[in-house]
Amino acid sequence: MLEISYSKRFKKNFKKYKNNKIIRKELAIVIDLLVTRKPIPSKYKDHELKGNKKGIRELHLAFDDLLLYIIIDDDNLLKLYDIGTHSTTLNI
């Protein structure tokens, strides 16, 4: 089982979802799957990013709501990097 670490960016942007029960529920499901290293269902469109965000993975909690995360195997760690829309998390 992985330990969870939260970036400052994630903590700041997560506050925007405090009243969004749907995103919070999906996030709880995904985090449980990630920390227990279970397969992520295809509906979340989990994939590794390219370019300057290489090494960071992204999945869709909803249509335009993303979770960016990193798994650091050496430290047995799941780092929640960012949460938000395409434009806020990927600077598009």
Phi and psi restraints in degrees (range 20) as a CNS / XPLOR table:
assign (resid 1 and name C) (resid 2 and name N)
       (resid 2 and name CA) (resid 2 and name C) 1.0 -86.4 20.0 2
assign (resid 2 and name N) (resid 2 and name CA)
       (resid 2 and name C) (resid 3 and name N) 1.0 147.2 20.0 2
assign (resid 2 and name C) (resid 3 and name N)
       (resid 3 and name CA) (resid 3 and name C) 1.0 -85.2 20.0 2
assign (resid 3 and name N) (resid 3 and name CA)
       (resid 3 and name C) (resid 4 and name N) 1.0 155.3 20.0 2
assign (resid 3 and name C) (resid 4 and name N)
       (resid 4 and name CA) (resid 4 and name C) 1.0 -108.4 20.0 2
assign (resid 4 and name N) (resid 4 and name CA)
       (resid 4 and name C) (resid 5 and name N) 1.0 135.9 20.0 2
assign (resid 4 and name C) (resid 5 and name N)
       (resid 5 and name CA) (resid 5 and name C) 1.0 -126.1 20.0 2
assign (resid 5 and name N) (resid 5 and name CA)
       (resid 5 and name C) (resid 6 and name N) 1.0 142.9 20.0 2
assign (resid 5 and name C) (resid 6 and name N)
       (resid 6 and name CA) (resid 6 and name C) 1.0 -117.7 20.0 2
assign (resid 6 and name N) (resid 6 and name CA)
       (resid 6 and name C) (resid 7 and name N) 1.0 127.8 20.0 2
assign (resid 6 and name C) (resid 7 and name N)
       (resid 7 and name CA) (resid 7 and name C) 1.0 -75.2 20.0 2
assign (resid 7 and name N) (resid 7 and name CA)
       (resid 7 and name C) (resid 8 and name N) 1.0 159.9 20.0 2
assign (resid 7 and name C) (resid 8 and name N)
       (resid 8 and name CA) (resid 8 and name C) 1.0 -59.6 20.0 2
assign (resid 8 and name N) (resid 8 and name CA)
       (resid 8 and name C) (resid 9 and name N) 1.0 -38.8 20.0 2
assign (resid 8 and name C) (resid 9 and name N)
       (resid 9 and name CA) (resid 9 and name C) 1.0 -61.4 20.0 2
assign (resid 9 and name N) (resid 9 and name CA)
       (resid 9 and name C) (resid 10 and name N) 1.0 -45.2 20.0 2
assign (resid 9 and name C) (resid 10 and name N)
       (resid 10 and name CA) (resid 10 and name C) 1.0 -61.2 20.0 2
assign (resid 10 and name N) (resid 10 and name CA)
       (resid 10 and name C) (resid 11 and name N) 1.0 -48.6 20.0 2
assign (resid 10 and name C) (resid 11 and name N)
       (resid 11 and name CA) (resid 11 and name C) 1.0 -57.8 20.0 2
assign (resid 11 and name N) (resid 11 and name CA)
       (resid 11 and name C) (resid 12 and name N) 1.0 -43.3 20.0 2
assign (resid 11 and name C) (resid 12 and name N)
       (resid 12 and name CA) (resid 12 and name C) 1.0 -63.9 20.0 2
assign (resid 12 and name N) (resid 12 and name CA)
       (resid 12 and name C) (resid 13 and name N) 1.0 -49.4 20.0 2
assign (resid 12 and name C) (resid 13 and name N)
       (resid 13 and name CA) (resid 13 and name C) 1.0 -74.4 20.0 2
assign (resid 13 and name N) (resid 13 and name CA)
       (resid 13 and name C) (resid 14 and name N) 1.0 -25.9 20.0 2
assign (resid 13 and name C) (resid 14 and name N)
       (resid 14 and name CA) (resid 14 and name C) 1.0 -63.9 20.0 2
assign (resid 14 and name N) (resid 14 and name CA)
       (resid 14 and name C) (resid 15 and name N) 1.0 -30.7 20.0 2
assign (resid 14 and name C) (resid 15 and name N)
       (resid 15 and name CA) (resid 15 and name C) 1.0 -58.3 20.0 2
assign (resid 15 and name N) (resid 15 and name CA)
       (resid 15 and name C) (resid 16 and name N) 1.0 -27.8 20.0 2
assign (resid 15 and name C) (resid 16 and name N)
       (resid 16 and name CA) (resid 16 and name C) 1.0 -67.1 20.0 2
assign (resid 16 and name N) (resid 16 and name CA)
       (resid 16 and name C) (resid 17 and name N) 1.0 -17.6 20.0 2
assign (resid 16 and name C) (resid 17 and name N)
       (resid 17 and name CA) (resid 17 and name C) 1.0 -104.0 20.0 2
assign (resid 17 and name N) (resid 17 and name CA)
       (resid 17 and name C) (resid 18 and name N) 1.0 12.1 20.0 2
assign (resid 17 and name C) (resid 18 and name N)
       (resid 18 and name CA) (resid 18 and name C) 1.0 -60.3 20.0 2
assign (resid 18 and name N) (resid 18 and name CA)
       (resid 18 and name C) (resid 19 and name N) 1.0 -28.3 20.0 2
assign (resid 18 and name C) (resid 19 and name N)
       (resid 19 and name CA) (resid 19 and name C) 1.0 -104.0 20.0 2
assign (resid 19 and name N) (resid 19 and name CA)
       (resid 19 and name C) (resid 20 and name N) 1.0 5.2 20.0 2
assign (resid 19 and name C) (resid 20 and name N)
       (resid 20 and name CA) (resid 20 and name C) 1.0 -97.4 20.0 2
assign (resid 20 and name N) (resid 20 and name CA)
       (resid 20 and name C) (resid 21 and name N) 1.0 92.6 20.0 2
assign (resid 20 and name C) (resid 21 and name N)
       (resid 21 and name CA) (resid 21 and name C) 1.0 -64.5 20.0 2
assign (resid 21 and name N) (resid 21 and name CA)
       (resid 21 and name C) (resid 22 and name N) 1.0 -33.1 20.0 2
assign (resid 21 and name C) (resid 22 and name N)
       (resid 22 and name CA) (resid 22 and name C) 1.0 -65.9 20.0 2
assign (resid 22 and name N) (resid 22 and name CA)
       (resid 22 and name C) (resid 23 and name N) 1.0 -49.0 20.0 2
assign (resid 22 and name C) (resid 23 and name N)
       (resid 23 and name CA) (resid 23 and name C) 1.0 -65.7 20.0 2
assign (resid 23 and name N) (resid 23 and name CA)
       (resid 23 and name C) (resid 24 and name N) 1.0 -41.4 20.0 2
assign (resid 23 and name C) (resid 24 and name N)
       (resid 24 and name CA) (resid 24 and name C) 1.0 -63.1 20.0 2
assign (resid 24 and name N) (resid 24 and name CA)
       (resid 24 and name C) (resid 25 and name N) 1.0 -38.1 20.0 2
assign (resid 24 and name C) (resid 25 and name N)
       (resid 25 and name CA) (resid 25 and name C) 1.0 -67.0 20.0 2
assign (resid 25 and name N) (resid 25 and name CA)
       (resid 25 and name C) (resid 26 and name N) 1.0 -47.0 20.0 2
assign (resid 25 and name C) (resid 26 and name N)
       (resid 26 and name CA) (resid 26 and name C) 1.0 -61.5 20.0 2
assign (resid 26 and name N) (resid 26 and name CA)
       (resid 26 and name C) (resid 27 and name N) 1.0 -39.9 20.0 2
assign (resid 26 and name C) (resid 27 and name N)
       (resid 27 and name CA) (resid 27 and name C) 1.0 -62.8 20.0 2
assign (resid 27 and name N) (resid 27 and name CA)
       (resid 27 and name C) (resid 28 and name N) 1.0 -42.9 20.0 2
assign (resid 27 and name C) (resid 28 and name N)
       (resid 28 and name CA) (resid 28 and name C) 1.0 -61.8 20.0 2
assign (resid 28 and name N) (resid 28 and name CA)
       (resid 28 and name C) (resid 29 and name N) 1.0 -41.6 20.0 2
assign (resid 28 and name C) (resid 29 and name N)
       (resid 29 and name CA) (resid 29 and name C) 1.0 -62.3 20.0 2
assign (resid 29 and name N) (resid 29 and name CA)
       (resid 29 and name C) (resid 30 and name N) 1.0 -48.3 20.0 2
assign (resid 29 and name C) (resid 30 and name N)
       (resid 30 and name CA) (resid 30 and name C) 1.0 -65.4 20.0 2
assign (resid 30 and name N) (resid 30 and name CA)
       (resid 30 and name C) (resid 31 and name N) 1.0 -43.1 20.0 2
assign (resid 30 and name C) (resid 31 and name N)
       (resid 31 and name CA) (resid 31 and name C) 1.0 -61.9 20.0 2
assign (resid 31 and name N) (resid 31 and name CA)
       (resid 31 and name C) (resid 32 and name N) 1.0 -41.6 20.0 2
assign (resid 31 and name C) (resid 32 and name N)
       (resid 32 and name CA) (resid 32 and name C) 1.0 -59.9 20.0 2
assign (resid 32 and name N) (resid 32 and name CA)
       (resid 32 and name C) (resid 33 and name N) 1.0 -43.5 20.0 2
assign (resid 32 and name C) (resid 33 and name N)
       (resid 33 and name CA) (resid 33 and name C) 1.0 -64.1 20.0 2
assign (resid 33 and name N) (resid 33 and name CA)
       (resid 33 and name C) (resid 34 and name N) 1.0 -41.9 20.0 2
assign (resid 33 and name C) (resid 34 and name N)
       (resid 34 and name CA) (resid 34 and name C) 1.0 -67.4 20.0 2
assign (resid 34 and name N) (resid 34 and name CA)
       (resid 34 and name C) (resid 35 and name N) 1.0 -46.9 20.0 2
assign (resid 34 and name C) (resid 35 and name N)
       (resid 35 and name CA) (resid 35 and name C) 1.0 -68.5 20.0 2
assign (resid 35 and name N) (resid 35 and name CA)
       (resid 35 and name C) (resid 36 and name N) 1.0 -27.1 20.0 2
assign (resid 35 and name C) (resid 36 and name N)
       (resid 36 and name CA) (resid 36 and name C) 1.0 -94.4 20.0 2
assign (resid 36 and name N) (resid 36 and name CA)
       (resid 36 and name C) (resid 37 and name N) 1.0 1.5 20.0 2
assign (resid 36 and name C) (resid 37 and name N)
       (resid 37 and name CA) (resid 37 and name C) 1.0 59.8 20.0 2
assign (resid 37 and name N) (resid 37 and name CA)
       (resid 37 and name C) (resid 38 and name N) 1.0 35.4 20.0 2
assign (resid 37 and name C) (resid 38 and name N)
       (resid 38 and name CA) (resid 38 and name C) 1.0 -87.4 20.0 2
assign (resid 38 and name N) (resid 38 and name CA)
       (resid 38 and name C) (resid 39 and name N) 1.0 156.6 20.0 2
assign (resid 38 and name C) (resid 39 and name N)
       (resid 39 and name CA) (resid 39 and name C) 1.0 -62.3 20.0 2
assign (resid 39 and name N) (resid 39 and name CA)
       (resid 39 and name C) (resid 40 and name N) 1.0 142.6 20.0 2
assign (resid 39 and name C) (resid 40 and name N)
       (resid 40 and name CA) (resid 40 and name C) 1.0 -88.8 20.0 2
assign (resid 40 and name N) (resid 40 and name CA)
       (resid 40 and name C) (resid 41 and name N) 1.0 123.7 20.0 2
assign (resid 40 and name C) (resid 41 and name N)
       (resid 41 and name CA) (resid 41 and name C) 1.0 -57.1 20.0 2
assign (resid 41 and name N) (resid 41 and name CA)
       (resid 41 and name C) (resid 42 and name N) 1.0 148.2 20.0 2
assign (resid 41 and name C) (resid 42 and name N)
       (resid 42 and name CA) (resid 42 and name C) 1.0 -62.4 20.0 2
assign (resid 42 and name N) (resid 42 and name CA)
       (resid 42 and name C) (resid 43 and name N) 1.0 -22.1 20.0 2
assign (resid 42 and name C) (resid 43 and name N)
       (resid 43 and name CA) (resid 43 and name C) 1.0 -61.2 20.0 2
assign (resid 43 and name N) (resid 43 and name CA)
       (resid 43 and name C) (resid 44 and name N) 1.0 -20.6 20.0 2
assign (resid 43 and name C) (resid 44 and name N)
       (resid 44 and name CA) (resid 44 and name C) 1.0 -86.6 20.0 2
assign (resid 44 and name N) (resid 44 and name CA)
       (resid 44 and name C) (resid 45 and name N) 1.0 -8.4 20.0 2
assign (resid 44 and name C) (resid 45 and name N)
       (resid 45 and name CA) (resid 45 and name C) 1.0 51.6 20.0 2
assign (resid 45 and name N) (resid 45 and name CA)
       (resid 45 and name C) (resid 46 and name N) 1.0 47.7 20.0 2
assign (resid 45 and name C) (resid 46 and name N)
       (resid 46 and name CA) (resid 46 and name C) 1.0 -67.8 20.0 2
assign (resid 46 and name N) (resid 46 and name CA)
       (resid 46 and name C) (resid 47 and name N) 1.0 130.6 20.0 2
assign (resid 46 and name C) (resid 47 and name N)
       (resid 47 and name CA) (resid 47 and name C) 1.0 -160.8 20.0 2
assign (resid 47 and name N) (resid 47 and name CA)
       (resid 47 and name C) (resid 48 and name N) 1.0 160.7 20.0 2
assign (resid 47 and name C) (resid 48 and name N)
       (resid 48 and name CA) (resid 48 and name C) 1.0 -84.2 20.0 2
assign (resid 48 and name N) (resid 48 and name CA)
       (resid 48 and name C) (resid 49 and name N) 1.0 141.8 20.0 2
assign (resid 48 and name C) (resid 49 and name N)
       (resid 49 and name CA) (resid 49 and name C) 1.0 -81.1 20.0 2
assign (resid 49 and name N) (resid 49 and name CA)
       (resid 49 and name C) (resid 50 and name N) 1.0 163.6 20.0 2
assign (resid 49 and name C) (resid 50 and name N)
       (resid 50 and name CA) (resid 50 and name C) 1.0 -117.8 20.0 2
assign (resid 50 and name N) (resid 50 and name CA)
       (resid 50 and name C) (resid 51 and name N) 1.0 176.5 20.0 2
assign (resid 50 and name C) (resid 51 and name N)
       (resid 51 and name CA) (resid 51 and name C) 1.0 70.6 20.0 2
assign (resid 51 and name N) (resid 51 and name CA)
       (resid 51 and name C) (resid 52 and name N) 1.0 -137.1 20.0 2
assign (resid 51 and name C) (resid 52 and name N)
       (resid 52 and name CA) (resid 52 and name C) 1.0 -72.6 20.0 2
assign (resid 52 and name N) (resid 52 and name CA)
       (resid 52 and name C) (resid 53 and name N) 1.0 -7.3 20.0 2
assign (resid 52 and name C) (resid 53 and name N)
       (resid 53 and name CA) (resid 53 and name C) 1.0 -108.3 20.0 2
assign (resid 53 and name N) (resid 53 and name CA)
       (resid 53 and name C) (resid 54 and name N) 1.0 20.1 20.0 2
assign (resid 53 and name C) (resid 54 and name N)
       (resid 54 and name CA) (resid 54 and name C) 1.0 -59.4 20.0 2
assign (resid 54 and name N) (resid 54 and name CA)
       (resid 54 and name C) (resid 55 and name N) 1.0 138.7 20.0 2
assign (resid 54 and name C) (resid 55 and name N)
       (resid 55 and name CA) (resid 55 and name C) 1.0 98.3 20.0 2
assign (resid 55 and name N) (resid 55 and name CA)
       (resid 55 and name C) (resid 56 and name N) 1.0 -16.3 20.0 2
assign (resid 55 and name C) (resid 56 and name N)
       (resid 56 and name CA) (resid 56 and name C) 1.0 -97.8 20.0 2
assign (resid 56 and name N) (resid 56 and name CA)
       (resid 56 and name C) (resid 57 and name N) 1.0 137.7 20.0 2
assign (resid 56 and name C) (resid 57 and name N)
       (resid 57 and name CA) (resid 57 and name C) 1.0 -102.7 20.0 2
assign (resid 57 and name N) (resid 57 and name CA)
       (resid 57 and name C) (resid 58 and name N) 1.0 154.3 20.0 2
assign (resid 57 and name C) (resid 58 and name N)
       (resid 58 and name CA) (resid 58 and name C) 1.0 -132.2 20.0 2
assign (resid 58 and name N) (resid 58 and name CA)
       (resid 58 and name C) (resid 59 and name N) 1.0 141.9 20.0 2
assign (resid 58 and name C) (resid 59 and name N)
       (resid 59 and name CA) (resid 59 and name C) 1.0 -141.7 20.0 2
assign (resid 59 and name N) (resid 59 and name CA)
       (resid 59 and name C) (resid 60 and name N) 1.0 158.0 20.0 2
assign (resid 59 and name C) (resid 60 and name N)
       (resid 60 and name CA) (resid 60 and name C) 1.0 -97.2 20.0 2
assign (resid 60 and name N) (resid 60 and name CA)
       (resid 60 and name C) (resid 61 and name N) 1.0 120.1 20.0 2
assign (resid 60 and name C) (resid 61 and name N)
       (resid 61 and name CA) (resid 61 and name C) 1.0 -83.9 20.0 2
assign (resid 61 and name N) (resid 61 and name CA)
       (resid 61 and name C) (resid 62 and name N) 1.0 -30.1 20.0 2
assign (resid 61 and name C) (resid 62 and name N)
       (resid 62 and name CA) (resid 62 and name C) 1.0 -151.8 20.0 2
assign (resid 62 and name N) (resid 62 and name CA)
       (resid 62 and name C) (resid 63 and name N) 1.0 -174.0 20.0 2
assign (resid 62 and name C) (resid 63 and name N)
       (resid 63 and name CA) (resid 63 and name C) 1.0 -50.9 20.0 2
assign (resid 63 and name N) (resid 63 and name CA)
       (resid 63 and name C) (resid 64 and name N) 1.0 -52.3 20.0 2
assign (resid 63 and name C) (resid 64 and name N)
       (resid 64 and name CA) (resid 64 and name C) 1.0 -122.3 20.0 2
assign (resid 64 and name N) (resid 64 and name CA)
       (resid 64 and name C) (resid 65 and name N) 1.0 24.2 20.0 2
assign (resid 64 and name C) (resid 65 and name N)
       (resid 65 and name CA) (resid 65 and name C) 1.0 -116.3 20.0 2
assign (resid 65 and name N) (resid 65 and name CA)
       (resid 65 and name C) (resid 66 and name N) 1.0 120.3 20.0 2
assign (resid 65 and name C) (resid 66 and name N)
       (resid 66 and name CA) (resid 66 and name C) 1.0 -116.3 20.0 2
assign (resid 66 and name N) (resid 66 and name CA)
       (resid 66 and name C) (resid 67 and name N) 1.0 153.7 20.0 2
assign (resid 66 and name C) (resid 67 and name N)
       (resid 67 and name CA) (resid 67 and name C) 1.0 -117.3 20.0 2
assign (resid 67 and name N) (resid 67 and name CA)
       (resid 67 and name C) (resid 68 and name N) 1.0 126.4 20.0 2
assign (resid 67 and name C) (resid 68 and name N)
       (resid 68 and name CA) (resid 68 and name C) 1.0 -106.7 20.0 2
assign (resid 68 and name N) (resid 68 and name CA)
       (resid 68 and name C) (resid 69 and name N) 1.0 131.8 20.0 2
assign (resid 68 and name C) (resid 69 and name N)
       (resid 69 and name CA) (resid 69 and name C) 1.0 -147.7 20.0 2
assign (resid 69 and name N) (resid 69 and name CA)
       (resid 69 and name C) (resid 70 and name N) 1.0 164.0 20.0 2
assign (resid 69 and name C) (resid 70 and name N)
       (resid 70 and name CA) (resid 70 and name C) 1.0 -134.1 20.0 2
assign (resid 70 and name N) (resid 70 and name CA)
       (resid 70 and name C) (resid 71 and name N) 1.0 135.0 20.0 2
assign (resid 70 and name C) (resid 71 and name N)
       (resid 71 and name CA) (resid 71 and name C) 1.0 -105.3 20.0 2
assign (resid 71 and name N) (resid 71 and name CA)
       (resid 71 and name C) (resid 72 and name N) 1.0 121.5 20.0 2
assign (resid 71 and name C) (resid 72 and name N)
       (resid 72 and name CA) (resid 72 and name C) 1.0 -107.4 20.0 2
assign (resid 72 and name N) (resid 72 and name CA)
       (resid 72 and name C) (resid 73 and name N) 1.0 97.4 20.0 2
assign (resid 72 and name C) (resid 73 and name N)
       (resid 73 and name CA) (resid 73 and name C) 1.0 -61.1 20.0 2
assign (resid 73 and name N) (resid 73 and name CA)
       (resid 73 and name C) (resid 74 and name N) 1.0 -41.1 20.0 2
assign (resid 73 and name C) (resid 74 and name N)
       (resid 74 and name CA) (resid 74 and name C) 1.0 -58.9 20.0 2
assign (resid 74 and name N) (resid 74 and name CA)
       (resid 74 and name C) (resid 75 and name N) 1.0 -33.0 20.0 2
assign (resid 74 and name C) (resid 75 and name N)
       (resid 75 and name CA) (resid 75 and name C) 1.0 -101.7 20.0 2
assign (resid 75 and name N) (resid 75 and name CA)
       (resid 75 and name C) (resid 76 and name N) 1.0 1.7 20.0 2
assign (resid 75 and name C) (resid 76 and name N)
       (resid 76 and name CA) (resid 76 and name C) 1.0 53.7 20.0 2
assign (resid 76 and name N) (resid 76 and name CA)
       (resid 76 and name C) (resid 77 and name N) 1.0 50.5 20.0 2
assign (resid 76 and name C) (resid 77 and name N)
       (resid 77 and name CA) (resid 77 and name C) 1.0 -130.4 20.0 2
assign (resid 77 and name N) (resid 77 and name CA)
       (resid 77 and name C) (resid 78 and name N) 1.0 137.4 20.0 2
assign (resid 77 and name C) (resid 78 and name N)
       (resid 78 and name CA) (resid 78 and name C) 1.0 -107.3 20.0 2
assign (resid 78 and name N) (resid 78 and name CA)
       (resid 78 and name C) (resid 79 and name N) 1.0 114.3 20.0 2
assign (resid 78 and name C) (resid 79 and name N)
       (resid 79 and name CA) (resid 79 and name C) 1.0 -102.5 20.0 2
assign (resid 79 and name N) (resid 79 and name CA)
       (resid 79 and name C) (resid 80 and name N) 1.0 117.4 20.0 2
assign (resid 79 and name C) (resid 80 and name N)
       (resid 80 and name CA) (resid 80 and name C) 1.0 -83.0 20.0 2
assign (resid 80 and name N) (resid 80 and name CA)
       (resid 80 and name C) (resid 81 and name N) 1.0 110.0 20.0 2
assign (resid 80 and name C) (resid 81 and name N)
       (resid 81 and name CA) (resid 81 and name C) 1.0 -87.4 20.0 2
assign (resid 81 and name N) (resid 81 and name CA)
       (resid 81 and name C) (resid 82 and name N) 1.0 -44.3 20.0 2
assign (resid 81 and name C) (resid 82 and name N)
       (resid 82 and name CA) (resid 82 and name C) 1.0 -163.6 20.0 2
assign (resid 82 and name N) (resid 82 and name CA)
       (resid 82 and name C) (resid 83 and name N) 1.0 159.2 20.0 2
assign (resid 82 and name C) (resid 83 and name N)
       (resid 83 and name CA) (resid 83 and name C) 1.0 -142.3 20.0 2
assign (resid 83 and name N) (resid 83 and name CA)
       (resid 83 and name C) (resid 84 and name N) 1.0 139.7 20.0 2
assign (resid 83 and name C) (resid 84 and name N)
       (resid 84 and name CA) (resid 84 and name C) 1.0 157.0 20.0 2
assign (resid 84 and name N) (resid 84 and name CA)
       (resid 84 and name C) (resid 85 and name N) 1.0 -164.3 20.0 2
assign (resid 84 and name C) (resid 85 and name N)
       (resid 85 and name CA) (resid 85 and name C) 1.0 -83.6 20.0 2
assign (resid 85 and name N) (resid 85 and name CA)
       (resid 85 and name C) (resid 86 and name N) 1.0 171.2 20.0 2
assign (resid 85 and name C) (resid 86 and name N)
       (resid 86 and name CA) (resid 86 and name C) 1.0 -54.8 20.0 2
assign (resid 86 and name N) (resid 86 and name CA)
       (resid 86 and name C) (resid 87 and name N) 1.0 -46.2 20.0 2
assign (resid 86 and name C) (resid 87 and name N)
       (resid 87 and name CA) (resid 87 and name C) 1.0 -67.9 20.0 2
assign (resid 87 and name N) (resid 87 and name CA)
       (resid 87 and name C) (resid 88 and name N) 1.0 -34.7 20.0 2
assign (resid 87 and name C) (resid 88 and name N)
       (resid 88 and name CA) (resid 88 and name C) 1.0 -82.5 20.0 2
assign (resid 88 and name N) (resid 88 and name CA)
       (resid 88 and name C) (resid 89 and name N) 1.0 -36.1 20.0 2
assign (resid 88 and name C) (resid 89 and name N)
       (resid 89 and name CA) (resid 89 and name C) 1.0 -85.6 20.0 2
assign (resid 89 and name N) (resid 89 and name CA)
       (resid 89 and name C) (resid 90 and name N) 1.0 -32.0 20.0 2
assign (resid 89 and name C) (resid 90 and name N)
       (resid 90 and name CA) (resid 90 and name C) 1.0 -107.8 20.0 2
assign (resid 90 and name N) (resid 90 and name CA)
       (resid 90 and name C) (resid 91 and name N) 1.0 0.7 20.0 2
assign (resid 90 and name C) (resid 91 and name N)
       (resid 91 and name CA) (resid 91 and name C) 1.0 54.8 20.0 2
assign (resid 91 and name N) (resid 91 and name CA)
       (resid 91 and name C) (resid 92 and name N) 1.0 45.3 20.0 2
